[in-house]
Protein backbone atom coordinates (compact mmCIF):
# COMPACT_ATOMS: atom_id res chain seq x y z
CA UNK A 1 0.00 0.00 0.00
CA UNK A 2 1.31 3.44 -0.88
CA UNK A 3 2.25 5.75 2.00
CA UNK A 4 0.26 9.02 1.95
CA UNK A 5 1.73 12.04 3.68
CA UNK A 6 -0.02 15.23 4.75
CA UNK A 7 0.73 18.53 6.39
CA UNK A 8 -0.85 21.24 8.49
CA UNK A 9 -2.72 22.77 5.53
CA UNK A 10 -4.44 19.50 4.69
CA UNK A 11 -5.33 18.92 8.34
CA UNK A 12 -6.79 22.41 8.45
CA UNK A 13 -8.92 21.75 5.29
CA UNK A 14 -10.18 18.45 6.70
CA UNK A 15 -11.09 20.09 9.99
CA UNK A 16 -12.96 22.88 8.15
CA UNK A 17 -15.04 20.34 6.19
CA UNK A 18 -15.89 18.43 9.38
CA UNK A 19 -17.04 21.68 11.05
CA UNK A 20 -19.12 22.58 7.95
CA UNK A 21 -20.89 19.25 7.78
CA UNK A 22 -21.31 18.94 11.52
CA UNK A 23 -22.50 22.56 11.75
CA UNK A 24 -20.12 23.28 14.62
CA UNK A 25 -17.12 25.55 15.42
CA UNK A 26 -15.14 22.86 17.24
CA UNK A 27 -11.39 22.76 16.71
CA UNK A 28 -10.04 19.34 15.75
CA UNK A 29 -6.66 17.79 16.38
CA UNK A 30 -5.54 15.21 13.85
CA UNK A 31 -6.24 12.49 16.38
CA UNK A 32 -9.87 13.74 16.76
CA UNK A 33 -10.75 13.97 13.07
CA UNK A 34 -11.85 10.31 12.67
CA UNK A 35 -14.39 10.77 15.45
CA UNK A 36 -15.51 14.02 13.83
CA UNK A 37 -16.15 12.27 10.51
CA UNK A 38 -18.14 9.58 12.33
CA UNK A 39 -20.25 12.28 14.02
CA UNK A 40 -20.99 13.88 10.65
CA UNK A 41 -22.17 10.49 9.34
CA UNK A 42 -24.41 9.92 12.38
CA UNK A 43 -25.90 13.41 12.12
CA UNK A 44 -26.67 12.88 8.41
CA UNK A 45 -28.40 9.59 9.18
CA UNK A 46 -30.49 11.15 11.96
CA UNK A 47 -31.47 14.16 9.85
CA UNK A 48 -32.32 11.98 6.83
CA UNK A 49 -34.33 9.60 8.94
CA UNK A 50 -36.30 12.43 10.58
CA UNK A 51 -36.92 14.33 7.35
CA UNK A 52 -37.79 11.16 5.46
CA UNK A 53 -40.20 10.09 8.17
CA UNK A 54 -41.88 13.49 8.21
CA UNK A 55 -42.26 13.64 4.45
CA UNK A 56 -43.44 10.04 4.24
CA UNK A 57 -45.89 10.57 7.08
CA UNK A 58 -47.27 13.69 5.41
CA UNK A 59 -47.72 12.04 2.01
CA UNK A 60 -49.17 8.92 3.58
CA UNK A 61 -51.60 10.97 5.61
CA UNK A 62 -52.74 12.92 2.56
CA UNK A 63 -53.27 9.75 0.55
CA UNK A 64 -55.01 8.11 3.47
CA UNK A 65 -57.26 11.13 3.84
CA UNK A 66 -58.11 11.18 0.15
CA UNK A 67 -58.84 7.45 0.14
CA UNK A 68 -60.84 7.64 3.34
CA UNK A 69 -62.74 10.68 2.10
CA UNK A 70 -63.61 8.96 -1.18
CA UNK A 71 -64.69 5.73 0.48
CA UNK A 72 -66.58 7.60 3.14
CA UNK A 73 -68.35 9.72 0.53
CA UNK A 74 -69.38 6.67 -1.49
CA UNK A 75 -70.67 4.86 1.56
CA UNK A 76 -72.42 7.94 2.88
CA UNK A 77 -73.95 8.71 -0.50
CA UNK A 78 -75.29 5.17 -0.89
CA UNK A 79 -76.73 5.14 2.63
CA UNK A 80 -78.22 8.59 2.14
CA UNK A 81 -79.80 7.57 -1.16
CA UNK A 82 -81.23 4.42 0.41
CA UNK A 83 -82.66 6.45 3.27
CA UNK A 84 -84.43 8.82 0.89
CA UNK A 85 -85.59 5.91 -1.29
CA UNK A 86 -87.13 4.23 1.74
CA UNK A 87 -88.65 7.47 2.98
CA UNK A 88 -90.31 8.19 -0.36
CA UNK A 89 -91.79 4.74 -1.00
CA UNK A 90 -92.86 4.26 2.62
CA UNK A 91 -94.88 7.45 2.38
CA UNK A 92 -96.09 6.94 -1.19
CA UNK A 93 -97.18 3.34 -0.66
CA UNK A 94 -98.16 3.55 2.99
CA UNK A 95 -95.55 0.89 3.80
CA UNK A 96 -97.07 -1.41 1.17
CA UNK A 97 -100.66 -0.98 2.35
CA UNK A 98 -101.86 1.50 -0.27
CA UNK A 99 -105.05 0.34 -2.01
CA UNK A 100 -106.07 3.26 -4.26
CA UNK A 101 -103.75 3.90 -7.20
CA UNK A 102 -105.95 6.21 -9.26
CA UNK A 103 -103.61 8.62 -11.12
CA UNK A 104 -100.76 7.25 -8.94
CA UNK A 105 -98.01 7.35 -11.59
CA UNK A 106 -99.59 9.90 -13.91
CA UNK A 107 -97.00 11.99 -15.80
CA UNK A 108 -94.01 10.17 -14.25
CA UNK A 109 -90.94 10.79 -16.43
CA UNK A 110 -88.96 7.58 -15.88
CA UNK A 111 -88.21 4.57 -18.09
CA UNK A 112 -89.21 2.04 -15.44
CA UNK A 113 -91.34 2.24 -12.31
CA UNK A 114 -89.95 -0.11 -9.68
CA UNK A 115 -91.62 0.52 -6.33
CA UNK A 116 -90.16 -0.67 -3.04
CA UNK A 117 -93.33 -2.64 -2.34
CA UNK A 118 -94.92 -4.69 -5.11
CA UNK A 119 -98.13 -3.03 -6.20
CA UNK A 120 -100.75 -5.69 -5.47
CA UNK A 121 -103.93 -6.41 -3.55
CA UNK A 122 -105.52 -3.26 -4.94
CA UNK A 123 -108.98 -3.06 -3.41
CA UNK A 124 -110.10 0.37 -4.61
CA UNK A 125 -109.25 1.90 -7.97
CA UNK A 126 -106.55 2.12 -10.62
CA UNK A 127 -108.15 4.27 -13.30
CA UNK A 128 -105.63 6.26 -15.36
CA UNK A 129 -102.94 4.86 -13.12
CA UNK A 130 -100.10 5.47 -15.61
CA UNK A 131 -101.71 8.10 -17.84
CA UNK A 132 -99.12 10.18 -19.74
CA UNK A 133 -96.23 8.41 -17.96
CA UNK A 134 -93.03 8.01 -20.00
CA UNK A 135 -92.34 4.44 -18.94
CA UNK A 136 -90.97 1.94 -21.48
CA UNK A 137 -92.01 -1.31 -19.85
CA UNK A 138 -94.32 -2.48 -17.08
CA UNK A 139 -92.74 -5.38 -15.21
CA UNK A 140 -94.58 -8.22 -13.46
CA UNK A 141 -91.91 -8.28 -10.76
CA UNK A 142 -93.25 -4.98 -9.43
CA UNK A 143 -96.95 -5.03 -10.37
CA UNK A 144 -99.85 -7.40 -9.84
CA UNK A 145 -102.98 -5.46 -10.75
CA UNK A 146 -105.53 -8.16 -10.00
CA UNK A 147 -108.39 -6.55 -8.13
CA UNK A 148 -107.91 -3.13 -9.70
CA UNK A 149 -111.56 -3.23 -10.76
CA UNK A 150 -113.10 -4.12 -7.39
CA UNK A 151 -114.65 -0.73 -6.74
CA UNK A 152 -115.16 0.86 -10.13
CA UNK A 153 -115.37 -2.24 -12.34
CA UNK A 154 -112.96 -0.59 -14.76
CA UNK A 155 -109.32 0.14 -15.49
CA UNK A 156 -110.39 2.99 -17.73
CA UNK A 157 -107.48 4.84 -19.35
CA UNK A 158 -104.89 2.98 -17.28
CA UNK A 159 -102.16 3.50 -19.90
CA UNK A 160 -103.78 6.37 -21.74
CA UNK A 161 -101.21 8.24 -23.87
CA UNK A 162 -98.15 6.42 -22.52
CA UNK A 163 -96.36 7.16 -25.77
CA UNK A 164 -93.00 5.63 -24.80
CA UNK A 165 -94.50 2.39 -23.46
CA UNK A 166 -93.24 -0.60 -25.48
CA UNK A 167 -94.18 -3.67 -23.46
CA UNK A 168 -96.60 -4.75 -20.74
CA UNK A 169 -95.73 -8.04 -19.07
CA UNK A 170 -98.48 -10.17 -17.55
CA UNK A 171 -99.30 -7.96 -14.59
CA UNK A 172 -102.73 -9.54 -14.08
CA UNK A 173 -104.80 -6.67 -15.43
CA UNK A 174 -108.32 -7.83 -14.55
CA UNK A 175 -110.92 -8.71 -17.15
CA UNK A 176 -113.05 -5.61 -16.90
CA UNK A 177 -114.02 -2.45 -18.77
CA UNK A 178 -111.04 -1.74 -21.02
CA UNK A 179 -112.30 1.52 -22.49
CA UNK A 180 -109.37 3.72 -23.55
CA UNK A 181 -106.99 1.51 -21.57
CA UNK A 182 -104.22 1.58 -24.22
CA UNK A 183 -105.42 4.72 -25.99
CA UNK A 184 -102.62 6.39 -27.98
CA UNK A 185 -99.88 4.04 -26.76
CA UNK A 186 -98.16 4.65 -30.08
CA UNK A 187 -94.93 2.74 -29.30
CA UNK A 188 -96.59 -0.28 -27.63
CA UNK A 189 -95.37 -3.48 -29.30
CA UNK A 190 -96.36 -6.22 -26.88
CA UNK A 191 -99.10 -6.94 -24.33
CA UNK A 192 -98.57 -10.32 -22.70
CA UNK A 193 -102.22 -11.16 -21.96
CA UNK A 194 -105.60 -9.48 -22.25
CA UNK A 195 -108.26 -11.32 -20.29
CA UNK A 196 -111.78 -11.12 -21.67
CA UNK A 197 -115.19 -11.86 -20.17
CA UNK A 198 -118.77 -11.65 -21.38
CA UNK A 199 -120.14 -8.14 -21.61
CA UNK A 200 -116.75 -6.47 -21.57
CA UNK A 201 -116.26 -3.04 -23.17
CA UNK A 202 -113.33 -2.15 -25.44
CA UNK A 203 -114.36 1.33 -26.56
CA UNK A 204 -111.32 3.20 -27.99
CA UNK A 205 -109.04 0.71 -26.25
CA UNK A 206 -106.57 0.44 -29.15
CA UNK A 207 -106.86 3.82 -30.83
CA UNK A 208 -103.38 4.89 -31.93
CA UNK A 209 -101.76 1.50 -31.22
CA UNK A 210 -100.01 1.49 -34.58
CA UNK A 211 -96.94 -0.40 -33.32
CA UNK A 212 -98.76 -3.27 -31.61
CA UNK A 213 -97.49 -6.62 -32.90
CA UNK A 214 -97.90 -9.20 -30.20
CA UNK A 215 -100.89 -9.68 -27.88
CA UNK A 216 -102.67 -12.74 -26.56
CA UNK A 217 -106.42 -12.56 -25.94
CA UNK A 218 -107.89 -15.15 -23.57
CA UNK A 219 -111.41 -15.88 -22.29
CA UNK A 220 -114.44 -14.97 -24.39
CA UNK A 221 -115.99 -11.93 -26.01
CA UNK A 222 -119.71 -11.35 -26.43
CA UNK A 223 -119.95 -7.59 -27.06
CA UNK A 224 -119.27 -5.25 -29.95
CA UNK A 225 -116.53 -2.66 -29.79
CA UNK A 226 -113.23 -4.49 -30.29
CA UNK A 227 -111.58 -2.34 -32.94
CA UNK A 228 -108.03 -3.29 -33.90
CA UNK A 229 -108.05 -1.49 -37.23
CA UNK A 230 -105.16 0.78 -36.23
CA UNK A 231 -102.99 -2.18 -35.23
CA UNK A 232 -101.44 -2.54 -38.67
CA UNK A 233 -98.52 -4.70 -37.46
CA UNK A 234 -100.49 -7.32 -35.54
CA UNK A 235 -98.95 -10.75 -36.06
CA UNK A 236 -100.62 -14.04 -36.96
CA UNK A 237 -100.76 -15.50 -33.45
CA UNK A 238 -102.37 -12.32 -32.14
CA UNK A 239 -105.03 -12.31 -34.88
CA UNK A 240 -105.74 -15.99 -34.26
CA UNK A 241 -106.24 -15.30 -30.56
CA UNK A 242 -108.80 -12.60 -31.41
CA UNK A 243 -110.84 -15.02 -33.51
CA UNK A 244 -110.50 -17.59 -30.77
CA UNK A 245 -112.29 -15.49 -28.10
CA UNK A 246 -115.41 -14.73 -30.16
CA UNK A 247 -118.31 -16.34 -28.33
CA UNK A 248 -121.62 -17.41 -29.80
CA UNK A 249 -124.59 -15.23 -28.87
CA UNK A 250 -128.10 -14.70 -30.14
CA UNK A 251 -127.21 -11.17 -31.33
CA UNK A 252 -125.13 -10.06 -34.27
CA UNK A 253 -121.63 -8.93 -33.34
CA UNK A 254 -118.60 -7.60 -35.21
CA UNK A 255 -114.86 -7.15 -34.69
CA UNK A 256 -112.64 -4.90 -36.78
CA UNK A 257 -109.11 -5.79 -37.87
CA UNK A 258 -106.48 -4.10 -40.00
CA UNK A 259 -106.49 -5.41 -43.56
CA UNK A 260 -102.77 -4.55 -43.79
CA UNK A 261 -102.06 -6.69 -40.73
CA UNK A 262 -104.02 -9.65 -42.10
CA UNK A 263 -102.35 -9.35 -45.51
CA UNK A 264 -98.90 -9.43 -43.93
CA UNK A 265 -99.61 -12.08 -41.30
CA UNK A 266 -101.22 -14.58 -43.67
CA UNK A 267 -99.40 -13.80 -46.91
CA UNK A 268 -98.74 -16.84 -49.09
CA UNK A 269 -95.29 -15.66 -50.21
CA UNK A 270 -92.98 -13.23 -48.43
CA UNK A 271 -93.62 -9.72 -49.72
CA UNK A 272 -96.87 -10.54 -51.51
CA UNK A 273 -99.16 -9.09 -48.79
CA UNK A 274 -102.00 -11.23 -50.07
CA UNK A 275 -103.15 -12.73 -46.78
CA UNK A 276 -106.84 -11.88 -47.15
CA UNK A 277 -106.93 -14.19 -50.20
CA UNK A 278 -105.06 -17.05 -48.57
CA UNK A 279 -106.58 -20.40 -47.68
CA UNK A 280 -105.19 -20.12 -44.17
CA UNK A 281 -107.12 -16.89 -43.52
CA UNK A 282 -110.30 -18.30 -45.04
CA UNK A 283 -110.05 -21.39 -42.88
CA UNK A 284 -109.53 -19.27 -39.73
CA UNK A 285 -112.53 -17.07 -40.50
CA UNK A 286 -114.64 -20.20 -41.00
CA UNK A 287 -114.05 -21.14 -37.34
CA UNK A 288 -115.76 -18.03 -35.95
CA UNK A 289 -119.31 -18.28 -34.54
CA UNK A 290 -121.95 -17.49 -37.15
CA UNK A 291 -123.22 -14.38 -35.32
CA UNK A 292 -119.88 -12.61 -35.74
CA UNK A 293 -118.79 -10.47 -38.67
CA UNK A 294 -115.09 -9.70 -39.23
CA UNK A 295 -114.55 -6.29 -40.81
CA UNK A 296 -111.23 -5.43 -42.44
CA UNK A 297 -110.24 -1.77 -42.73
C-alpha positions in Angstrom: 0.0 0.0 0.0 1.3 3.4 -0.9 2.3 5.8 2.0 0.3 9.0 1.9 1.7 12.0 3.7 0.0 15.2 4.7 0.7 18.5 6.4 -0.8 21.2 8.5 -2.7 22.8 5.5 -4.4 19.5 4.7 -5.3 18.9 8.3 -6.8 22.4 8.5 -8.9 21.7 5.3 -10.2 18.5 6.7 -11.1 20.1 10.0 -13.0 22.9 8.1 -15.0 20.3 6.2 -15.9 18.4 9.4 -17.0 21.7 11.1 -19.1 22.6 8.0 -20.9 19.2 7.8 -21.3 18.9 11.5 -22.5 22.6 11.7 -20.1 23.3 14.6 -17.1 25.5 15.4 -15.1 22.9 17.2 -11.4 22.8 16.7 -10.0 19.3 15.7 -6.7 17.8 16.4 -5.5 15.2 13.9 -6.2 12.5 16.4 -9.9 13.7 16.8 -10.7 14.0 13.1 -11.8 10.3 12.7 -14.4 10.8 15.5 -15.5 14.0 13.8 -16.1 12.3 10.5 -18.1 9.6 12.3 -20.2 12.3 14.0 -21.0 13.9 10.6 -22.2 10.5 9.3 -24.4 9.9 12.4 -25.9 13.4 12.1 -26.7 12.9 8.4 -28.4 9.6 9.2 -30.5 11.1 12.0 -31.5 14.2 9.8 -32.3 12.0 6.8 -34.3 9.6 8.9 -36.3 12.4 10.6 -36.9 14.3 7.4 -37.8 11.2 5.5 -40.2 10.1 8.2 -41.9 13.5 8.2 -42.3 13.6 4.5 -43.4 10.0 4.2 -45.9 10.6 7.1 -47.3 13.7 5.4 -47.7 12.0 2.0 -49.2 8.9 3.6 -51.6 11.0 5.6 -52.7 12.9 2.6 -53.3 9.8 0.5 -55.0 8.1 3.5 -57.3 11.1 3.8 -58.1 11.2 0.2 -58.8 7.5 0.1 -60.8 7.6 3.3 -62.7 10.7 2.1 -63.6 9.0 -1.2 -64.7 5.7 0.5 -66.6 7.6 3.1 -68.4 9.7 0.5 -69.4 6.7 -1.5 -70.7 4.9 1.6 -72.4 7.9 2.9 -74.0 8.7 -0.5 -75.3 5.2 -0.9 -76.7 5.1 2.6 -78.2 8.6 2.1 -79.8 7.6 -1.2 -81.2 4.4 0.4 -82.7 6.5 3.3 -84.4 8.8 0.9 -85.6 5.9 -1.3 -87.1 4.2 1.7 -88.7 7.5 3.0 -90.3 8.2 -0.4 -91.8 4.7 -1.0 -92.9 4.3 2.6 -94.9 7.5 2.4 -96.1 6.9 -1.2 -97.2 3.3 -0.7 -98.2 3.6 3.0 -95.6 0.9 3.8 -97.1 -1.4 1.2 -100.7 -1.0 2.3 -101.9 1.5 -0.3 -105.0 0.3 -2.0 -106.1 3.3 -4.3 -103.8 3.9 -7.2 -106.0 6.2 -9.3 -103.6 8.6 -11.1 -100.8 7.3 -8.9 -98.0 7.4 -11.6 -99.6 9.9 -13.9 -97.0 12.0 -15.8 -94.0 10.2 -14.3 -90.9 10.8 -16.4 -89.0 7.6 -15.9 -88.2 4.6 -18.1 -89.2 2.0 -15.4 -91.3 2.2 -12.3 -90.0 -0.1 -9.7 -91.6 0.5 -6.3 -90.2 -0.7 -3.0 -93.3 -2.6 -2.3 -94.9 -4.7 -5.1 -98.1 -3.0 -6.2 -100.7 -5.7 -5.5 -103.9 -6.4 -3.5 -105.5 -3.3 -4.9 -109.0 -3.1 -3.4 -110.1 0.4 -4.6 -109.2 1.9 -8.0 -106.6 2.1 -10.6 -108.1 4.3 -13.3 -105.6 6.3 -15.4 -102.9 4.9 -13.1 -100.1 5.5 -15.6 -101.7 8.1 -17.8 -99.1 10.2 -19.7 -96.2 8.4 -18.0 -93.0 8.0 -20.0 -92.3 4.4 -18.9 -91.0 1.9 -21.5 -92.0 -1.3 -19.9 -94.3 -2.5 -17.1 -92.7 -5.4 -15.2 -94.6 -8.2 -13.5 -91.9 -8.3 -10.8 -93.2 -5.0 -9.4 -96.9 -5.0 -10.4 -99.9 -7.4 -9.8 -103.0 -5.5 -10.8 -105.5 -8.2 -10.0 -108.4 -6.5 -8.1 -107.9 -3.1 -9.7 -111.6 -3.2 -10.8 -113.1 -4.1 -7.4 -114.7 -0.7 -6.7 -115.2 0.9 -10.1 -115.4 -2.2 -12.3 -113.0 -0.6 -14.8 -109.3 0.1 -15.5 -110.4 3.0 -17.7 -107.5 4.8 -19.3 -104.9 3.0 -17.3 -102.2 3.5 -19.9 -103.8 6.4 -21.7 -101.2 8.2 -23.9 -98.2 6.4 -22.5 -96.4 7.2 -25.8 -93.0 5.6 -24.8 -94.5 2.4 -23.5 -93.2 -0.6 -25.5 -94.2 -3.7 -23.5 -96.6 -4.8 -20.7 -95.7 -8.0 -19.1 -98.5 -10.2 -17.6 -99.3 -8.0 -14.6 -102.7 -9.5 -14.1 -104.8 -6.7 -15.4 -108.3 -7.8 -14.5 -110.9 -8.7 -17.2 -113.1 -5.6 -16.9 -114.0 -2.5 -18.8 -111.0 -1.7 -21.0 -112.3 1.5 -22.5 -109.4 3.7 -23.6 -107.0 1.5 -21.6 -104.2 1.6 -24.2 -105.4 4.7 -26.0 -102.6 6.4 -28.0 -99.9 4.0 -26.8 -98.2 4.7 -30.1 -94.9 2.7 -29.3 -96.6 -0.3 -27.6 -95.4 -3.5 -29.3 -96.4 -6.2 -26.9 -99.1 -6.9 -24.3 -98.6 -10.3 -22.7 -102.2 -11.2 -22.0 -105.6 -9.5 -22.3 -108.3 -11.3 -20.3 -111.8 -11.1 -21.7 -115.2 -11.9 -20.2 -118.8 -11.7 -21.4 -120.1 -8.1 -21.6 -116.7 -6.5 -21.6 -116.3 -3.0 -23.2 -113.3 -2.1 -25.4 -114.4 1.3 -26.6 -111.3 3.2 -28.0 -109.0 0.7 -26.2 -106.6 0.4 -29.1 -106.9 3.8 -30.8 -103.4 4.9 -31.9 -101.8 1.5 -31.2 -100.0 1.5 -34.6 -96.9 -0.4 -33.3 -98.8 -3.3 -31.6 -97.5 -6.6 -32.9 -97.9 -9.2 -30.2 -100.9 -9.7 -27.9 -102.7 -12.7 -26.6 -106.4 -12.6 -25.9 -107.9 -15.2 -23.6 -111.4 -15.9 -22.3 -114.4 -15.0 -24.4 -116.0 -11.9 -26.0 -119.7 -11.3 -26.4 -119.9 -7.6 -27.1 -119.3 -5.2 -29.9 -116.5 -2.7 -29.8 -113.2 -4.5 -30.3 -111.6 -2.3 -32.9 -108.0 -3.3 -33.9 -108.0 -1.5 -37.2 -105.2 0.8 -36.2 -103.0 -2.2 -35.2 -101.4 -2.5 -38.7 -98.5 -4.7 -37.5 -100.5 -7.3 -35.5 -98.9 -10.8 -36.1 -100.6 -14.0 -37.0 -100.8 -15.5 -33.4 -102.4 -12.3 -32.1 -105.0 -12.3 -34.9 -105.7 -16.0 -34.3 -106.2 -15.3 -30.6 -108.8 -12.6 -31.4 -110.8 -15.0 -33.5 -110.5 -17.6 -30.8 -112.3 -15.5 -28.1 -115.4 -14.7 -30.2 -118.3 -16.3 -28.3 -121.6 -17.4 -29.8 -124.6 -15.2 -28.9 -128.1 -14.7 -30.1 -127.2 -11.2 -31.3 -125.1 -10.1 -34.3 -121.6 -8.9 -33.3 -118.6 -7.6 -35.2 -114.9 -7.2 -34.7 -112.6 -4.9 -36.8 -109.1 -5.8 -37.9 -106.5 -4.1 -40.0 -106.5 -5.4 -43.6 -102.8 -4.6 -43.8 -102.1 -6.7 -40.7 -104.0 -9.7 -42.1 -102.3 -9.4 -45.5 -98.9 -9.4 -43.9 -99.6 -12.1 -41.3 -101.2 -14.6 -43.7 -99.4 -13.8 -46.9 -98.7 -16.8 -49.1 -95.3 -15.7 -50.2 -93.0 -13.2 -48.4 -93.6 -9.7 -49.7 -96.9 -10.5 -51.5 -99.2 -9.1 -48.8 -102.0 -11.2 -50.1 -103.1 -12.7 -46.8 -106.8 -11.9 -47.2 -106.9 -14.2 -50.2 -105.1 -17.0 -48.6 -106.6 -20.4 -47.7 -105.2 -20.1 -44.2 -107.1 -16.9 -43.5 -110.3 -18.3 -45.0 -110.0 -21.4 -42.9 -109.5 -19.3 -39.7 -112.5 -17.1 -40.5 -114.6 -20.2 -41.0 -114.0 -21.1 -37.3 -115.8 -18.0 -36.0 -119.3 -18.3 -34.5 -122.0 -17.5 -37.1 -123.2 -14.4 -35.3 -119.9 -12.6 -35.7 -118.8 -10.5 -38.7 -115.1 -9.7 -39.2 -114.6 -6.3 -40.8 -111.2 -5.4 -42.4 -110.2 -1.8 -42.7 
